[in-house]
Amino acid sequence: MFFVKKYSFEDKLIWDEFVSNSKNKHFFFFRRFMEYHSERFEDHSLMIYDEAKVLVALLPANISENEIISHQGLTFGGFLVKSSMKQSVMLSIFEATINYVKNLQLSSFIYKRIPYIYHILPSDEDLYALFINDFKLFRRDVSSSIILANQISYSKGRKWLVNKAKKSELEIVDESDISEFWELLASVLDAKHGVKPVHSEKEILSLSDLFPKNIKFHSVRKDGDCLAGCVLFVTENTVHTQYLFNTEVGREIGALDYLIDRLVKEIYTDFKYFDFGISNEQQGRYLNEGLIAQKEGFGARAVCHEFYKLDI
C-alpha cells in the first residue's frame, strides 16, 4: 500500500535531500529553484511513501484549470527516484498517484518526462508505467544534443564561420557582472524574435547566487566589446544552453560559432551531453527548420521531450 502526500513547506529539507540522491535529478527540482516563481503557479507537488513509510518518489507538480501537471513552471518534471527503484514499485507509485488525482476530482494528469540525457542511471520505469496505465502521448518537442565524447563533424558552413572567427582575436569571458550582458541578450531576443528572456535579470542573478556551479554566463569579447554570449544550465551529465545571443557585429565575425566551438571542444568536454534546447512551436507541431539547422550544423542530433496525458 503506497501513500501520496502533498508537499508542504515543512517538507523542504526532506524533499531536497531526496533530490540530491535521485538518479534523474536536476538542480531545478530543488525547492529553492522551484519557488523563485511560486506566485505564478499553484504548487501541488507530491511525495510518495511505501507501506513502511519510506519516501520512494517525488513528483514536482502544480494544478491549473482542473489538471495536475508535472510541472508547468519547469521544462520537464516526472517522478524523481533513487537507484533502488524497481519496475513493480513504479507501477504501484503510478496506481497510488492516479487514485490520489481521482480523489481530487481533477479532469486530467499531464506528465512531462525527464529526457534521458538527464538520467544518471537508466530511469525508464516511468515510461513503462505510462504505457500500462494508458497515458496518451500528445506532444513531442525535439531538442538537439551533442555527445561530447563522440562528436559529429560540423557542417561546411559552421566550419567556415568558426575558422573565420579564430582569425579575429576573440576572447572568451566568464561574466560575473551581467548588467551589460543581460541588456544585450534582451535586446537581441526582442529584435530577432520579438520575445523577452523567460527570467528577469534579477531572477537569473538570484538563481545564480543559489546555484553558482550550475548557472554559467560566458561571452565573446573583442577589444572589450561583448559580441555574443550564452547562459548555461549545467547538471551532472549535461550542459544546456538556456540562452544564446549574437550581436550584428558578432554575426559578421562568427562570434557565437566561435563560442560554441570552444564550449564543446575545450571548456565542457568532461560532461556527457551538450544540449541546445528545442526548436519547436505550437505544442511541438511546428519545426523551426532554420533554428534546428544551426544546431545540427554543430553535429547535434535529436533528443525528444515527451508529454503524456491521462483523462480521469
Secondary structure as UniProt FT lines:
FT   STRAND          3..6
FT   HELIX           9..11
FT   HELIX           12..20
FT   TURN            23..24
FT   HELIX           27..29
FT   HELIX           31..34
FT   HELIX           35..40
FT   STRAND          42..43
FT   STRAND          46..49
FT   TURN            51..52
FT   STRAND          55..59
FT   STRAND          62..64
FT   TURN            65..66
FT   STRAND          67..70
FT   TURN            72..73
FT   TURN            83..84
FT   HELIX           87..103
FT   TURN            104..105
FT   STRAND          108..112
FT   HELIX           116..118
FT   HELIX           125..132
FT   TURN            133..134
FT   STRAND          136..147
FT   TURN            148..149
FT   HELIX           156..166
FT   STRAND          171..174
FT   HELIX           179..193
FT   HELIX           201..210
FT   TURN            212..214
FT   STRAND          215..222
FT   TURN            223..224
FT   STRAND          225..234
FT   STRAND          238..246
FT   HELIX           248..253
FT   HELIX           255..262
FT   HELIX           263..267
FT   TURN            268..270
FT   STRAND          273..278
FT   STRAND          280..281
FT   TURN            282..285
FT   STRAND          286..287
FT   HELIX           289..296
FT   TURN            297..299
FT   STRAND          301..311
//
